């Protein structure tokens, strides 16, 4: 699940996958030591885990898509 969170954040920020080491979720969402004002929502579907990174708080609609 952590990998999908990092990958989703990196894609949201428009960075490269090599920058995943700069992403942290220990104290909220952080990138390169700086807080990022986004929501990171993960869910499991069968054997798959997916994560959506969004600035919106009404993210339930995104999970229904």
C-alpha positions as CSV (number, residue, x, y, z in Angstrom):
1,X,0.0,0.0,0.0
2,X,2.9,2.4,0.8
3,X,4.2,2.0,-2.7
4,X,0.9,2.9,-4.3
5,X,0.7,6.0,-2.0
6,X,4.2,7.1,-3.0
7,X,3.5,6.4,-6.7
8,X,0.2,8.3,-6.7
9,X,1.8,11.3,-4.9
10,X,4.7,11.5,-7.3
11,X,2.4,11.3,-10.3
12,X,0.2,14.0,-8.8
13,X,3.2,16.3,-8.3
14,X,4.5,15.6,-11.8
15,X,7.8,14.2,-10.6
16,X,9.7,11.0,-11.6
17,X,9.4,7.6,-10.0
18,X,13.0,8.0,-8.9
19,X,11.7,10.7,-6.5
20,X,9.6,8.3,-4.4
21,X,12.3,8.3,-1.7
22,X,11.3,11.9,-1.1
23,X,7.7,11.0,-0.3
24,X,6.7,10.3,3.3
25,X,3.3,9.5,5.0
26,X,4.5,9.2,8.6
27,X,3.3,12.7,9.6
28,X,0.6,13.4,7.0
29,X,1.6,13.7,3.4
30,X,5.1,15.1,2.9
31,X,7.4,15.5,-0.1
32,X,11.1,16.3,0.3
33,X,10.5,17.2,4.0
34,X,7.6,19.7,3.2
35,X,3.9,19.1,3.9
36,X,1.7,18.7,0.9
37,X,-1.9,19.8,1.1
38,X,-3.5,16.7,-0.5
39,X,-5.5,13.7,0.6
40,X,-4.1,10.3,-0.1
41,X,-6.8,7.6,-0.2
42,X,-6.1,3.9,-0.6
43,X,-8.4,1.1,-1.1
44,X,-8.3,-2.6,-1.8
45,X,-10.3,-4.4,-4.6
46,X,-9.8,-8.1,-4.7
47,X,-6.0,-8.6,-5.0
48,X,-5.3,-5.0,-6.0
49,X,-4.5,-1.9,-4.0
50,X,-5.0,1.5,-5.5
51,X,-4.4,5.0,-4.2
52,X,-5.9,8.3,-5.3
53,X,-4.1,11.6,-4.5
54,X,-6.3,14.6,-4.7
55,X,-6.5,18.1,-3.2
56,X,-10.3,17.6,-2.7
57,X,-11.9,16.5,0.5
58,X,-15.0,15.0,-1.2
59,X,-13.0,12.0,-2.5
60,X,-15.7,9.4,-2.1
61,X,-16.9,10.4,-5.6
62,X,-13.5,9.7,-7.0
63,X,-13.5,6.2,-5.6
64,X,-16.8,5.5,-7.4
65,X,-15.4,6.3,-10.8
